[in-house]
Amino acid sequence: MSSFIFFLIPIGLAATAIILGVGIFSLAKGGAFAKENGNKLMRLRVAAQAVTIGLMMLFLLLIGQAGS
């Protein structure tokens, strides 16, 4: 189980980085896309970050229990 979560963490990190990159690029460029989707992208980034941090915490919990 912990190895499965270990492989999900980089996916969460990549998703967070991609969403952040798209959000920053769209806000820097401006235009209609930025006005319509800027807040949505930043909220999505926060959600992706929360999920990734939760996966990290779960992974640490699981490997801590396996070591005992």
N, C-alpha and C positions, 0 to 999 in steps of 0.2 A: 504493500500500500504506500509506504513512504517513498519507494522508488518511482511510483506513478506520479505522486505529487511533486517529486524532485524534477520530473520532466515537464510538469505544468508551469513551474515557476518561470523559466525562461520565456515561455509563450506569453505569460502575463506581463513580463517585463517588456517584451517586444511590442505587445499590443499597446501598452501604456506609452511607450516611446513613439510609436507610429501616430497614435491619436494626438499626442502632444505636438509632434512635428507638423501634422496637418493643421492643427488649431493655430499654432504660432504662424505658420506660413499664410494661412487664410487671413488672419488678423493683420499681418504685415502688408499683405497685398491689398486688402480692403475689398470693396465691391459688394455685390448683392449676396454672394455666398457667405461672406464673413458676417454680414448683418443677420442673415437668416439662421446660420448654423454655429456661430461663435460660441454662444452660451451652451448649446447642446454638446458641442465637442468638449468643452471644458468640464461639463458635468459627467460626460462619458469617461473622460480621463480620470476624474476623481473616483468614479465607480471601478474602473479597471485597476487603479492603484489600490483601492480598498480590497478588492478580491486578491490581488497579488500579495499584499501584506498578510491577508488572512491565510493564504496558502503557505507563506513562509512560516507563520506562527504554527500552523498545523504540522508542517514538516518538522520543525524544531521539537514540538511536543512529542511527535511519534518517534523520532530518533532518540529523544531523551528517555522515553519509556523502554525502548528496545535495548538501550545500554544498561539499564538497571537489572 
